[in-house]
Amino acid sequence: MNIDSSEFYISHITDGIFDSFLDSNRYLRNFYSVLKVEIDICCEFFVHVFKINATAE
């Protein structure tokens, strides 16, 4: 019980540090969200192209 609670406490602290780091770096947070959207769009595009190529053959 002691170990579990301490692990939770440590992960909670690291999550808090990471969140506060992203909050303090608004540019970095915006860049990360834009990058995530771009990756999603690229994945959808490649899946779409792959489906077109697969049906053409």
N, C-alpha and C positions, 0 to 999 in steps of 0.2 A: 504493500500500500504506500509506503514511504517512497519507494523508487518510482512507482507509477506517477504519483503526484508531483515528484520533482521533475520527471521527464516532461510532464504536461506543462509545468511551470516554465521550464527552460524553453520549450517550443513556443509557448505563449509569449515569452520575452523576445525571442528571435523574430516571431511574426510581428510583434509590435515595433521592433527596431526597423524591420524591412518596410512596414507600412509607413512609419514616420519618415523613413528615408525617401520613399516615393512621394509622400505628401510635401516634404521640403523641396523635392526636385520635381516641380510640376512639369517642367519640360520633359524630363525623363519618363514620367508617368504617361504623358501624352504620346511621346515617341513609342513607348511600349504598346499602348493601345492601338496606335495607328499601324505599327508593325504587325501586331496580331491580326488585324483586319486584312492587311495586305497578304499575309501568309494564307489566311482562309480563302481569299479571292483567288490567289494563285493555285491553291489546291483544287478549288472548284473548277477553274479553267482547265487544268491538266486532266482532271477526271472527265470533263466534257469532251476535250479533244480526243482522249483515249477511247471514249465511247464512240465517237464519230469514226475513228480509224478502225475500231473493232467491227463496227457494223458495215463499213465499206469493204472489208476483206471477205 
